[in-house]
Amino acid sequence: MDAIAFGELESYFEHLVTLGCVRRLPKDAAPGIRCCLEVKGLERLQVHYLAGTPGKCFVAMSFDDSLNVVWEEGIYPALKIDCKLDPVRIDKEQHNEKICDKILAEIRLSEFLVADFTGHRAGIYFEAGYALGLGRPVIWSCKEDNFEGKTHFDTRQYNHILWSTPEDLRTKLRDRVIATIPTQR
């Protein structure tokens, strides 16, 4: 929120005091410091920064046609039907933006990211890293026969869901989301 005049800024500040997010300090408390962030204010900042839109999930995966069945019978039903979430796979979305900008915007808006590394596309590594940098949880997955010896060293230590069939992925992904995503508990 931007204030164009001191009076407007003062109104915003008073509103934050009323909400219990900040506290006004005495003028002699510390030179130049006139307010203190309360726990409630910190919690509100963290929720907006870390949480994204509750229930929204970005899915990073190869767009290879051979993996369409993985989306249709594994990832999408696990997220949409089983967990009642709003999954976003960028190639399935209608938009007029530059795709790179759209991907970053959608990740910022998402509560968490599912990254399937089957096929080891470089973009999935980038998107998972971007989500981590924003403080978003990442659920890592890869087809079993595509994992050993192929997964990049920097991501191998994360707990990947290793799956064999789309149905297997659906079950394991549903269980992981329910166990680890705060809005699903």
C-alpha positions in Angstrom: 0.0 0.0 0.0 1.4 3.4 -0.9 0.8 6.7 0.9 1.2 9.9 -1.1 1.0 12.2 1.9 2.0 12.1 5.5 -1.6 12.3 6.7 -2.5 9.3 4.6 0.4 7.4 6.1 -0.7 8.4 9.6 -4.2 7.0 8.9 -2.7 3.7 7.8 -0.5 3.6 10.9 -3.5 4.4 13.2 -5.4 1.5 11.5 -2.5 -0.9 12.2 -2.5 0.3 15.9 -6.3 -0.4 16.1 -5.8 -3.9 14.7 -3.0 -4.6 17.2 -0.3 -5.0 14.6 1.9 -2.2 15.7 2.3 -0.2 19.0 3.3 3.5 19.3 6.4 4.0 21.4 7.1 7.0 23.6 9.0 9.8 21.9 12.0 9.2 24.2 12.1 5.4 23.6 14.8 5.4 20.9 16.1 8.0 18.5 14.1 7.9 15.3 12.0 4.9 16.3 8.4 5.6 17.1 6.7 2.3 16.7 7.1 -1.4 17.4 5.8 -4.4 15.4 3.6 -6.6 17.5 3.4 -10.4 17.2 0.1 -10.0 15.5 1.6 -7.7 12.9 4.5 -10.1 12.3 2.1 -13.0 11.8 0.1 -11.0 9.3 3.2 -10.2 7.3 4.4 -13.8 7.3 1.0 -15.2 6.2 0.9 -12.8 3.2 4.6 -13.4 2.3 4.7 -17.1 2.8 1.3 -18.5 2.2 0.2 -17.5 -1.3 -3.4 -18.1 -2.0 -4.7 -20.9 0.2 -5.6 -23.9 -1.9 -3.8 -22.8 -5.0 -1.0 -25.2 -6.2 1.4 -24.7 -9.1 2.4 -27.9 -10.9 5.8 -27.9 -12.5 6.3 -30.9 -14.9 7.4 -31.8 -18.4 4.9 -30.9 -21.1 5.9 -34.1 -23.0 2.8 -35.8 -24.4 3.8 -39.1 -22.8 3.2 -37.5 -19.4 -0.3 -36.3 -20.1 -1.7 -39.4 -18.5 0.3 -38.6 -15.3 -1.4 -35.3 -15.1 -4.9 -36.6 -16.0 -4.9 -39.7 -13.8 -2.4 -38.9 -11.1 -1.6 -35.3 -10.3 -4.8 -33.5 -11.2 -7.2 -35.9 -9.5 -5.0 -36.1 -6.4 -5.0 -32.3 -6.0 -8.5 -31.3 -7.4 -10.7 -34.2 -6.5 -9.0 -35.8 -3.4 -7.7 -32.6 -1.8 -10.2 -30.0 -3.1 -7.3 -27.7 -4.3 -6.9 -25.5 -7.3 -4.0 -26.9 -9.3 -2.4 -24.8 -12.1 -0.4 -26.3 -14.9 0.7 -23.4 -17.1 0.3 -25.1 -20.4 -3.4 -25.8 -19.5 -4.1 -22.1 -18.7 -5.4 -19.5 -21.2 -3.3 -16.3 -21.1 -1.9 -13.5 -23.2 1.3 -12.9 -21.1 4.8 -14.0 -21.8 4.9 -17.5 -20.4 8.0 -16.9 -18.2 6.3 -14.0 -16.5 3.1 -16.0 -16.2 4.9 -18.9 -14.5 6.6 -16.6 -12.0 3.3 -14.8 -11.2 1.4 -18.1 -10.7 4.1 -19.5 -8.4 4.0 -16.3 -6.3 0.2 -16.7 -6.0 0.4 -20.4 -5.1 0.4 -21.8 -1.6 2.8 -24.6 -2.6 4.3 -26.2 -5.6 4.3 -29.8 -6.9 7.5 -30.5 -8.9 7.6 -33.7 -10.9 11.1 -34.3 -12.2 10.3 -37.1 -14.6 12.2 -36.2 -17.8 14.5 -33.8 -15.8 13.5 -30.6 -17.7 15.6 -27.7 -16.5 12.5 -25.5 -16.0 11.2 -27.7 -13.3 14.4 -27.2 -11.3 14.2 -23.5 -11.8 10.5 -23.3 -10.8 11.1 -25.4 -7.7 14.0 -23.2 -6.7 11.9 -20.1 -7.2 9.2 -21.5 -5.0 11.7 -22.4 -2.3 13.1 -18.8 -2.5 9.6 -17.5 -1.8 9.2 -19.8 1.2 6.6 -22.0 -0.5 6.6 -25.7 0.3 7.7 -27.9 -2.6 6.5 -31.5 -3.0 9.1 -33.3 -5.1 8.2 -36.3 -7.2 9.7 -38.5 -10.0 8.9 -41.7 -11.7 11.0 -44.4 -10.0 12.8 -45.6 -13.1 13.8 -42.0 -13.9 15.2 -41.1 -10.5 18.4 -43.0 -9.7 21.5 -41.6 -11.3 19.5 -38.9 -13.2 18.2 -36.5 -10.5 20.5 -33.5 -10.0 22.8 -33.6 -7.0 21.3 -30.4 -5.5 17.8 -31.8 -5.3 18.5 -35.5 -4.6 18.4 -35.0 -0.9 14.8 -33.8 -0.9 12.2 -36.4 0.0 10.8 -37.3 -3.4 7.6 -39.2 -4.0 8.8 -42.1 -6.2 5.9 -43.5 -8.2 5.4 -46.2 -10.8 2.0 -45.5 -12.2 -0.3 -42.5 -12.4 -2.6 -44.2 -9.9 0.3 -44.8 -7.5 1.3 -41.1 -7.8 -2.3 -40.0 -7.1 -2.4 -41.9 -3.8 1.1 -40.9 -2.7 0.6 -37.2 -3.7 -2.8 -37.0 -1.9 -1.2 -38.5 1.2 1.8 -36.1 1.1 -0.4 -33.0 0.6 -2.7 -34.0 3.5 0.3 -34.7 5.8 2.4 -31.6 4.9 0.3 -28.7 3.6 -1.1 -26.6 6.5 -4.5 -25.8 4.8 -5.1 -29.6 4.4 -4.7 -30.4 8.1 
